[in-house]
Amino acid sequence: MGRSSSEANKEKSRAGIGRPGTATALRFEIIKALCLNHVTKEFAISIERAITEQVTKCYGGTAVYIKKGACLRVRNAKILSEVDSGANVNECAARYHLSAYQVRHILRKQREKKEATNDIGFGGAFMGDLVFRIAEQLRDHEIKAATEIAVKVGEHLELQFSGSSGIYIPTMLKKILLDRNAAIYKQFQGGASHQELAAIYNITTRQVYTIIKIMRENSQAAKTKRNR
């Protein structure tokens, strides 16, 4: 007797087939959202790789949830932080594409609820943490308006994934690093310099030298084994 469609869907769901709410889909949408906000594809891929490593370390083996409104809380906390640090209302209104009235309303609500924090990854919420990490990576790549872009990326992710049953973050850091190292070695063989690879993958030149040395040794060992 054939399986019911619900049973088949459950099996697909467990395998991550046909679901938009997968870690792979999340990675793709991060790159897409960065590119939509005028980040070059090269930088977007580099930032996504760094974010994936960080997220896997922190959340690997768990399901994370993306809820609407998290990015607005991040933005509002940042606005209060900037005003408290000396920025004026009109500056914040221009930066975040709001009216001065809206900024004042946000400031009043933030102070009433006492939800503000200088760390935009407040509360340990996944989206707040993710936006904070994206902003850090954007700043590391010397991209202007890092926080504003990170919030827009977060809002894009909310539209794509909010309401899903959860995104499972696999414990695959080792595989991610192996894939990265293989890509570095392939690009090096194609003519990329150590300095270029360090910039692309957001690592040091020394790390690139070490990775290439190990990959070359592994390649030679594999050839020797095949020829025996």
Secondary structure, DSSP 4 states (H G I P E B T S, - for coil): -PPPHHHHHHHHHHHT-S-SSSHHHHHHHHHHHHHHTT--HHHHHHHHHHHHHHHHHHHTTEEE---TTHHHHHHHHHHHHHHHTT--HHHHHHHTT--HHHHHHHHHHHHHHT---SSTTGGG-HHHHHHHHHHHHHHHTT-SSHHHHHHHHHHHHHHHHTTSS-EEE-S-HHHHHHHHHHHHHHHHHTT--HHHHHHHHT--HHHHHHHHHHHHHHHHHHHHHHH-
